[in-house]
């Protein structure tokens, strides 16, 4: 009987040790599971918090922009762009004006020219100048010479349509002529008298 009791006690001790080891292992595993789960949960919670903060910041920024007037929202965003647009608008306006002027010239059929190199043609007249529109006078002849000089039409090939006073000034005249080679084209020549130097062309309009 004593031997049997000793065997049973020994068997129970072995079972207890086995159960203790098993329970310890289970406890360790459970502990690891708890730790890992806590870490995962904490990281997820932190990520959610960061995402929520970013969403809140973005929402606030959008609300701020929405509350601004359109001009304020765009102000400072592209100041260089605004300046560039202004310059572009000015260039467009200039082109439109030039196009309009060209259209006006085309509508009237006039081609105006001014030559800064034109000089008085000279004169044989002395004393106080008196403008004359007598076709046999020296002053008339010098007017014709000035018109020929401005238009490039030789006097012998020039058809004089009109020569008269301009702006009621004794020192200004205007003449309209054509070339016998091209009777459809008329030249309107504006003249000014320069003392002791004769008549000077100042402008020619070709029609």
One Martini backbone bead per residue (centre of mass of N, CA, C, O) as a GRO file, in nm:
protein
  207
    1UNK     BB    1   0.056   0.062  -0.020
    2UNK     BB    2   0.295   0.259   0.000
    3UNK     BB    3   0.378   0.235  -0.299
    4UNK     BB    4   0.115   0.339  -0.423
    5UNK     BB    5   0.111   0.621  -0.294
    6UNK     BB    6   0.377   0.717  -0.411
    7UNK     BB    7   0.287   0.697  -0.708
    8UNK     BB    8   0.051   0.895  -0.689
    9UNK     BB    9   0.208   1.141  -0.592
   10UNK     BB   10   0.400   1.153  -0.832
   11UNK     BB   11   0.176   1.189  -1.046
   12UNK     BB   12   0.057   1.454  -0.931
   13UNK     BB   13   0.310   1.627  -0.954
   14UNK     BB   14   0.333   1.609  -1.258
   15UNK     BB   15   0.057   1.736  -1.323
   16UNK     BB   16   0.108   2.003  -1.183
   17UNK     BB   17   0.350   2.088  -1.347
   18UNK     BB   18   0.206   2.073  -1.619
   19UNK     BB   19  -0.016   2.277  -1.547
   20UNK     BB   20   0.174   2.510  -1.478
   21UNK     BB   21   0.307   2.531  -1.754
   22UNK     BB   22   0.049   2.569  -1.916
   23UNK     BB   23  -0.057   2.818  -1.767
   24UNK     BB   24   0.190   2.993  -1.821
   25UNK     BB   25   0.172   2.987  -2.126
   26UNK     BB   26  -0.108   3.107  -2.147
   27UNK     BB   27  -0.040   3.370  -2.000
   28UNK     BB   28   0.172   3.466  -2.199
   29UNK     BB   29  -0.004   3.467  -2.450
   30UNK     BB   30  -0.216   3.661  -2.340
   31UNK     BB   31  -0.022   3.892  -2.289
   32UNK     BB   32   0.072   3.929  -2.581
   33UNK     BB   33  -0.205   3.984  -2.698
   34UNK     BB   34  -0.260   4.239  -2.533
   35UNK     BB   35  -0.017   4.402  -2.625
   36UNK     BB   36  -0.062   4.394  -2.931
   37UNK     BB   37  -0.350   4.507  -2.924
   38UNK     BB   38  -0.276   4.776  -2.793
   39UNK     BB   39  -0.086   4.878  -3.011
   40UNK     BB   40  -0.285   4.870  -3.248
   41UNK     BB   41  -0.502   5.052  -3.121
   42UNK     BB   42  -0.323   5.300  -3.072
   43UNK     BB   43  -0.239   5.352  -3.368
   44UNK     BB   44  -0.523   5.385  -3.485
   45UNK     BB   45  -0.608   5.619  -3.303
   46UNK     BB   46  -0.382   5.815  -3.393
   47UNK     BB   47  -0.454   5.818  -3.695
   48UNK     BB   48  -0.742   5.925  -3.658
   49UNK     BB   49  -0.664   6.186  -3.518
   50UNK     BB   50  -0.485   6.301  -3.748
   51UNK     BB   51  -0.704   6.294  -3.966
   52UNK     BB   52  -0.904   6.477  -3.817
   53UNK     BB   53  -0.721   6.725  -3.804
   54UNK     BB   54  -0.685   6.760  -4.109
   55UNK     BB   55  -0.982   6.791  -4.173
   56UNK     BB   56  -1.027   7.041  -3.997
   57UNK     BB   57  -0.821   7.226  -4.138
   58UNK     BB   58  -0.944   7.207  -4.421
   59UNK     BB   59  -1.222   7.313  -4.348
   60UNK     BB   60  -1.133   7.589  -4.241
   61UNK     BB   61  -1.000   7.686  -4.504
   62UNK     BB   62  -1.254   7.667  -4.681
   63UNK     BB   63  -1.426   7.860  -4.511
   64UNK     BB   64  -1.242   8.108  -4.544
   65UNK     BB   65  -1.255   8.127  -4.854
   66UNK     BB   66  -1.569   8.143  -4.871
   67UNK     BB   67  -1.583   8.423  -4.700
   68UNK     BB   68  -1.455   8.555  -4.923
   69UNK     BB   69  -1.411   8.760  -5.156
   70UNK     BB   70  -1.320   8.726  -5.472
   71UNK     BB   71  -1.090   8.940  -5.465
   72UNK     BB   72  -0.957   8.834  -5.198
   73UNK     BB   73  -0.897   8.543  -5.293
   74UNK     BB   74  -0.707   8.652  -5.537
   75UNK     BB   75  -0.537   8.808  -5.366
   76UNK     BB   76  -0.194   8.729  -5.392
   77UNK     BB   77  -0.197   8.483  -5.590
   78UNK     BB   78  -0.152   8.673  -5.883
   79UNK     BB   79  -0.006   8.956  -5.936
   80UNK     BB   80   0.151   8.906  -6.196
   81UNK     BB   81  -0.096   8.824  -6.359
   82UNK     BB   82  -0.245   9.094  -6.341
   83UNK     BB   83  -0.027   9.262  -6.481
   84UNK     BB   84  -0.023   9.102  -6.741
   85UNK     BB   85  -0.322   9.154  -6.808
   86UNK     BB   86  -0.299   9.460  -6.825
   87UNK     BB   87  -0.096   9.466  -7.056
   88UNK     BB   88  -0.272   9.311  -7.252
   89UNK     BB   89  -0.505   9.512  -7.259
   90UNK     BB   90  -0.340   9.750  -7.369
   91UNK     BB   91  -0.256   9.612  -7.631
   92UNK     BB   92  -0.539   9.565  -7.735
   93UNK     BB   93  -0.627   9.860  -7.744
   94UNK     BB   94  -0.410   9.952  -7.943
   95UNK     BB   95  -0.492   9.763  -8.175
   96UNK     BB   96  -0.780   9.871  -8.200
   97UNK     BB   97  -0.705  10.161  -8.272
   98UNK     BB   98  -0.539  10.096  -8.523
   99UNK     BB   99  -0.766   9.949  -8.671
  100UNK     BB  100  -0.962  10.191  -8.675
  101UNK     BB  101  -0.780  10.385  -8.831
  102UNK     BB  102  -0.751  10.205  -9.080
  103UNK     BB  103  -1.055  10.196  -9.140
  104UNK     BB  104  -1.092  10.500  -9.181
  105UNK     BB  105  -0.894  10.529  -9.416
  106UNK     BB  106  -1.041  10.326  -9.596
  107UNK     BB  107  -1.316  10.477  -9.604
  108UNK     BB  108  -1.185  10.753  -9.725
  109UNK     BB  109  -0.925  10.689  -9.913
  110UNK     BB  110  -0.676  10.787  -9.740
  111UNK     BB  111  -0.321  10.896  -9.779
  112UNK     BB  112  -0.107  11.005  -9.538
  113UNK     BB  113   0.174  11.245  -9.556
  114UNK     BB  114   0.493  11.316  -9.385
  115UNK     BB  115   0.790  11.519  -9.450
  116UNK     BB  116   1.068  11.624  -9.269
  117UNK     BB  117   1.254  11.702  -9.540
  118UNK     BB  118   1.109  11.929  -9.619
  119UNK     BB  119   1.148  12.226  -9.815
  120UNK     BB  120   1.174  12.514  -9.925
  121UNK     BB  121   1.182  12.617 -10.273
  122UNK     BB  122   1.190  12.905 -10.295
  123UNK     BB  123   1.245  13.261 -10.403
  124UNK     BB  124   1.190  13.577 -10.595
  125UNK     BB  125   1.066  13.726 -10.379
  126UNK     BB  126   1.009  14.053 -10.244
  127UNK     BB  127   0.932  14.154  -9.959
  128UNK     BB  128   0.617  14.152  -9.893
  129UNK     BB  129   0.405  13.894  -9.869
  130UNK     BB  130   0.160  13.792 -10.126
  131UNK     BB  131  -0.095  13.600 -10.180
  132UNK     BB  132  -0.158  13.427 -10.497
  133UNK     BB  133  -0.432  13.322 -10.753
  134UNK     BB  134  -0.277  13.395 -11.005
  135UNK     BB  135  -0.174  13.217 -11.284
  136UNK     BB  136   0.046  13.465 -11.361
  137UNK     BB  137   0.194  13.443 -11.101
  138UNK     BB  138   0.463  13.383 -10.905
  139UNK     BB  139   0.319  13.253 -10.663
  140UNK     BB  140   0.175  13.036 -10.821
  141UNK     BB  141   0.423  12.896 -10.942
  142UNK     BB  142   0.543  12.822 -10.660
  143UNK     BB  143   0.314  12.642 -10.574
  144UNK     BB  144   0.347  12.434 -10.801
  145UNK     BB  145   0.634  12.352 -10.728
  146UNK     BB  146   0.565  12.247 -10.442
  147UNK     BB  147   0.369  12.028 -10.538
  148UNK     BB  148   0.566  11.874 -10.717
  149UNK     BB  149   0.770  11.814 -10.488
  150UNK     BB  150   0.568  11.645 -10.305
  151UNK     BB  151   0.454  11.434 -10.540
  152UNK     BB  152   0.644  11.394 -10.814
  153UNK     BB  153   0.502  11.575 -11.023
  154UNK     BB  154   0.523  11.703 -11.309
  155UNK     BB  155   0.416  11.994 -11.441
  156UNK     BB  156   0.356  11.874 -11.735
  157UNK     BB  157   0.180  11.622 -11.571
  158UNK     BB  158  -0.020  11.834 -11.436
  159UNK     BB  159  -0.342  11.849 -11.282
  160UNK     BB  160  -0.518  12.130 -11.189
  161UNK     BB  161  -0.795  12.157 -10.967
  162UNK     BB  162  -0.671  12.319 -10.705
  163UNK     BB  163  -0.606  12.657 -10.561
  164UNK     BB  164  -0.593  12.775 -10.216
  165UNK     BB  165  -0.696  12.869  -9.927
  166UNK     BB  166  -0.596  12.818  -9.574
  167UNK     BB  167  -0.752  12.909  -9.290
  168UNK     BB  168  -0.741  13.219  -9.358
  169UNK     BB  169  -0.432  13.230  -9.448
  170UNK     BB  170  -0.159  13.405  -9.594
  171UNK     BB  171   0.043  13.134  -9.520
  172UNK     BB  172  -0.183  12.940  -9.655
  173UNK     BB  173  -0.217  12.643  -9.864
  174UNK     BB  174  -0.416  12.454 -10.115
  175UNK     BB  175  -0.386  12.157 -10.329
  176UNK     BB  176  -0.532  11.992 -10.623
  177UNK     BB  177  -0.408  11.695 -10.790
  178UNK     BB  178  -0.303  11.532 -11.098
  179UNK     BB  179  -0.221  11.280 -11.318
  180UNK     BB  180  -0.228  11.195 -11.648
  181UNK     BB  181  -0.159  10.889 -11.577
  182UNK     BB  182  -0.367  10.934 -11.303
  183UNK     BB  183  -0.687  11.051 -11.268
  184UNK     BB  184  -0.792  10.881 -11.007
  185UNK     BB  185  -0.563  11.035 -10.856
  186UNK     BB  186  -0.540  11.238 -10.567
  187UNK     BB  187  -0.375  11.544 -10.447
  188UNK     BB  188  -0.338  11.689 -10.122
  189UNK     BB  189  -0.173  12.004 -10.064
  190UNK     BB  190   0.009  12.149  -9.799
  191UNK     BB  191   0.098  12.496  -9.737
  192UNK     BB  192   0.382  12.706  -9.631
  193UNK     BB  193   0.509  13.011  -9.549
  194UNK     BB  194   0.855  13.124  -9.584
  195UNK     BB  195   1.046  13.364  -9.524
  196UNK     BB  196   1.263  13.395  -9.799
  197UNK     BB  197   1.191  13.064  -9.896
  198UNK     BB  198   0.895  12.989  -9.932
  199UNK     BB  199   0.726  12.716 -10.013
  200UNK     BB  200   0.599  12.452  -9.788
  201UNK     BB  201   0.552  12.134  -9.741
  202UNK     BB  202   0.340  11.943  -9.488
  203UNK     BB  203   0.108  11.783  -9.661
  204UNK     BB  204  -0.025  11.461  -9.791
  205UNK     BB  205  -0.320  11.357  -9.974
  206UNK     BB  206  -0.435  11.040 -10.084
  207UNK     BB  207  -0.726  10.952 -10.316
   0.00000   0.00000   0.00000
